[in-house]
Amino acid sequence: MKHTISSIFCLILLFFIRNFPGALELEVSGGLNFMTFSPDRETAYSDSEKFQAFPFGIGKIAVSGDLSGSMSFNVTAARDNILLNSISFTLYNRTDNFRFEFGPFIGMVDRMEMPDIGITGSIEITFPGIAFLSFGGSSSMGLGFDFTSVNSRESAEVKLGLWFPNVIPSVSVNTRSLTTQPQENLALRDTLTRFEISADLFIKNIPVIIRLDAGYEIYTRAYKRGNTESIDELNAWFAGIDAGWQVIKPLRITAGFEIPVFYSATGPMAAPDSLWSIFKATAGIVYTFF
């Protein structure tokens, strides 16, 4: 299934690069997220068993460009440890004070089965030079395991930011959830909810942008068999840093690192021994075709 979604996206990408009349921006990134429940685990941890970090490969390939003075598009293929594999196509429309984003997406798990089809979108309200507020989300149409597939995926986010000279601070709340049914009598639901404070730092005449993040996250896996449900939960205060370096006009290099500062586990699962066993690291490039 991962090869299928990659092939579809590469064909779309090649078409745009060869036929699009304006400038295109290509972003490619990848990394590992060790704060991941093993995809093979189908029962709750016992009292004596610690959370076992799983080195989950994450990544994104995105291409975007302007269709007109106010309209642009974005095509993204992504893989993360909650929603797994997805590909989306969205259109953006921006005015002085509003930005609207809307489009379809296709989501797939690693097993060979019917994909999820859904809608994603967001709205941003902007007060130029003062503040911005955005909210958005996505939802598949696989409700109750009886529509397009046996899976259900949802996401939602609210973000508020301020503009200051050389820094943009923001606060956000976001959640992502994926429910799958690997067996007829078993449903798994992975959910990640994050409360985050961020600051984007800009230094005049230096082609580097630094982003600092900190916050609190709740990561759960629920196992449901009939009327019986058990939950593993890992809670963590985290801190992270991302950097982007404009090497030359068309090329930017990015890198990021995030680690839990304090963490705990609830339910039958015990917390891992070391915070260094559940970090996340990414790296990538952004290239503009003029």
C-alpha positions in Angstrom: 0.0 0.0 0.0 2.9 2.4 0.7 4.3 1.7 -2.8 0.9 2.4 -4.3 0.5 5.8 -2.7 4.1 6.7 -3.6 3.5 5.8 -7.3 0.3 7.8 -7.5 2.0 10.9 -6.0 5.1 10.6 -8.3 2.9 10.5 -11.4 1.0 13.6 -10.2 4.3 15.4 -9.3 5.9 14.6 -12.7 2.8 16.0 -14.5 2.9 19.3 -12.6 6.6 19.8 -13.0 6.5 19.2 -16.8 3.2 21.1 -17.5 2.8 23.8 -14.9 3.4 27.3 -16.4 4.4 29.1 -13.1 6.8 28.5 -10.2 6.4 25.3 -8.2 7.7 24.5 -4.8 8.7 20.9 -4.0 9.2 19.8 -0.3 10.6 16.4 0.6 11.2 15.4 4.2 11.6 12.2 6.2 12.6 10.9 9.6 11.9 8.6 12.5 9.4 8.9 15.4 10.2 6.5 18.2 7.2 7.5 20.3 5.0 5.0 18.5 3.0 1.9 19.5 4.1 -1.1 17.7 1.7 -1.7 14.7 1.7 -5.4 15.6 0.4 -5.0 19.1 -3.2 -5.9 19.5 -3.6 -6.2 23.3 -3.0 -3.8 26.2 0.3 -3.9 28.1 0.5 -5.8 31.3 1.3 -4.2 34.7 4.9 -5.3 34.5 5.5 -4.4 30.9 7.0 -1.0 29.7 6.1 0.9 26.6 8.3 -0.5 23.8 9.3 2.3 21.4 8.9 1.5 17.7 11.1 3.2 15.1 8.3 4.4 12.8 9.4 6.0 9.5 7.7 9.3 8.8 7.8 11.5 5.8 6.2 14.0 3.4 6.4 14.9 -0.3 4.4 18.1 -1.2 4.2 20.2 -4.3 2.5 23.6 -4.4 2.1 26.5 -6.8 0.0 29.6 -7.6 -2.9 29.3 -10.0 -3.7 33.0 -9.9 -3.1 36.0 -7.8 -5.2 34.7 -4.9 -5.6 31.0 -5.7 -3.0 28.3 -5.2 -2.9 24.5 -4.8 -1.1 21.9 -2.8 -0.7 18.1 -3.4 0.8 16.2 -0.4 1.7 12.6 0.2 2.4 12.0 3.9 3.1 9.2 6.3 2.9 9.6 10.1 2.6 7.3 13.1 -1.1 8.2 13.7 -2.8 8.6 10.3 -0.4 6.3 8.5 -0.5 6.9 4.7 -2.4 9.7 3.0 -2.5 11.8 -0.1 -4.4 15.0 -0.4 -5.2 17.7 -3.0 -6.3 21.1 -1.7 -7.0 24.5 -3.1 -6.2 27.8 -1.3 -7.9 31.1 -1.7 -6.4 34.1 0.1 -7.7 37.6 0.5 -6.4 40.4 2.7 -8.1 39.0 5.9 -9.1 35.4 5.1 -7.6 32.2 3.7 -9.7 29.2 2.8 -8.4 25.7 2.1 -10.5 22.8 1.0 -10.1 19.5 -0.8 -10.3 15.7 -0.8 -7.9 13.2 0.6 -7.3 9.4 0.4 -6.0 7.6 3.5 -4.5 4.1 3.6 -3.2 1.7 6.2 -0.3 -0.6 5.6 -2.6 -3.6 5.0 -4.0 -4.1 1.5 -7.6 -3.0 1.8 -9.9 -0.3 0.5 -8.7 3.2 1.1 -10.5 5.9 3.1 -11.9 8.8 1.2 -12.5 12.1 3.0 -12.5 15.9 3.1 -10.0 18.2 4.6 -10.1 22.0 5.0 -9.3 25.1 7.1 -10.1 28.7 7.6 -7.6 31.4 8.7 -8.7 34.9 9.8 -5.8 37.4 9.6 -5.4 40.9 11.1 -2.2 42.0 9.1 0.7 42.8 11.3 -1.3 42.0 14.5 -2.6 38.4 14.8 -4.1 35.4 13.0 -6.6 32.7 14.0 -7.0 29.4 12.1 -9.1 26.3 12.6 -9.5 23.3 10.5 -9.8 19.5 10.3 -10.4 16.5 8.2 -12.7 13.4 8.3 -13.0 10.3 6.4 -16.4 8.9 5.3 -15.7 5.4 6.7 -18.1 5.9 9.6 -19.0 3.0 11.7 -17.0 0.6 9.5 -19.8 0.5 6.9 -19.2 3.1 4.1 -16.1 3.3 1.9 -13.8 1.2 4.2 -13.4 -0.4 7.6 -11.3 2.6 8.9 -12.2 6.0 10.3 -9.8 8.9 10.6 -10.3 12.4 11.9 -8.2 15.5 12.7 -8.8 18.9 14.1 -6.7 22.0 15.0 -7.1 25.5 16.4 -4.2 28.0 16.3 -3.8 31.6 17.4 -0.7 33.6 16.6 0.7 37.1 17.0 3.1 39.1 14.8 6.1 40.9 16.5 9.3 42.1 14.9 11.5 39.1 14.2 9.3 36.6 16.1 5.8 35.0 15.6 4.6 33.3 18.8 1.5 31.0 18.6 -0.5 28.6 20.7 -2.4 25.6 19.2 -4.4 22.6 20.1 -4.6 19.7 17.7 -5.8 16.1 17.7 -5.5 13.2 15.2 -7.2 9.8 15.4 -7.3 6.6 13.4 -9.6 3.7 14.0 -8.9 0.4 12.2 -10.3 -3.1 12.3 -7.5 -5.5 11.7 -9.7 -8.4 12.8 -13.4 -9.0 12.7 -13.7 -8.9 16.5 -11.0 -6.3 17.2 -11.0 -2.5 16.7 -7.8 -0.3 17.4 -8.0 3.4 17.9 -4.8 5.5 18.0 -5.1 9.1 19.2 -2.6 11.9 19.7 -3.7 15.2 21.3 -1.2 18.1 21.6 -1.3 21.4 23.4 1.6 23.5 22.0 3.3 26.8 22.3 5.6 27.8 19.4 7.8 30.7 18.4 9.2 31.3 14.8 12.4 33.4 15.0 13.7 35.5 12.2 17.0 37.3 12.1 17.5 40.2 9.6 20.1 39.4 6.9 20.6 35.9 8.1 18.9 33.2 5.9 17.9 31.0 8.8 14.5 30.5 10.4 14.3 28.8 13.7 11.1 27.4 15.3 11.0 26.5 19.0 8.1 24.3 20.3 7.0 23.1 23.7 3.8 21.6 25.1 2.0 18.7 26.5 0.8 15.6 24.5 -1.5 12.6 25.2 -0.9 9.5 23.1 -3.3 6.6 23.5 -4.1 3.3 21.9 -7.5 1.7 22.7 -8.2 -2.0 22.1 -11.9 -3.0 21.8 -13.2 -6.5 21.5 -17.0 -6.7 21.6 -18.0 -4.8 24.8 -14.5 -5.0 26.3 -12.1 -2.1 25.9 -8.7 -1.5 27.3 -6.4 1.6 26.8 -2.7 2.2 26.9 -1.8 5.9 27.5 1.5 7.8 27.4 1.6 11.5 28.5 4.6 13.8 28.0 5.8 17.4 28.3 7.9 17.9 25.2 10.3 20.4 23.6 11.5 20.7 20.1 13.4 22.8 17.6 13.1 23.1 13.8 15.5 25.1 11.5 15.3 26.1 7.9 18.4 27.4 6.0 18.1 29.1 2.6 21.2 27.8 1.0 20.6 29.4 -2.4 17.5 31.2 -3.8 15.7 28.0 -5.0 17.0 25.6 -2.2 16.2 25.5 1.5 17.3 22.7 3.9 15.3 21.8 7.0 15.9 19.8 10.1 14.0 19.2 13.3 14.3 17.4 16.6 11.7 16.8 19.4 12.0 15.0 22.8 9.8 14.5 25.8 11.2 16.3 28.9 8.9 14.6 31.4 6.6 11.7 30.7 4.4 9.2 32.4 2.1 6.3 31.6 -1.4 5.4 32.8 -3.5 2.2 32.6 -1.8 -1.2 32.7 1.3 0.1 30.7 4.5 1.3 32.5 6.5 4.2 31.2 9.7 3.7 29.2 13.0 3.8 31.0 14.7 6.6 29.0 13.4 9.7 27.3 16.0 9.2 24.6 14.2 6.1 23.5 11.1 8.1 22.4 12.5 11.1 20.5 11.5 12.3 17.0 13.9 13.6 14.3 13.3 14.8 10.7 15.3 16.4 7.8 14.4 17.6 4.4 14.7 20.0 1.5 12.5 22.6 -0.2 13.2 23.4 -3.8 11.5 26.0 -6.0 11.2 25.5 -9.8 11.1 28.9 -11.4 
